[in-house]
Amino acid sequence: MTESTGSGQADIRVVSPNATPEEVAAVTVVVTQALAELADELGAETGPGVSAWQRSQRQLRSPLHPGPGAWRSFSA
């Protein structure tokens, strides 16, 4: 069973009375590596998205250019 200790490492407890020290070491390495890879994948996926401030600063439409023929009336 694994639990997070808050220090970035897993607290691994072996409950089998028949586990040899070599088996415990092997399981510890495999579980620690799997957790490290998972943490790397989750960290890589979450990037700094576009903030609401940045979205509000975008241009919503192209600028209007007044002049002859630029404005049309609704009556043809």
Secondary structure, DSSP 8 states (H G I E B T S, - for coil): -EEE-SSSSEEE----TT--HHHHHHHHHHHHHHHHHHHHHHHHH------HHHHHTS--S-----STTTS--S--
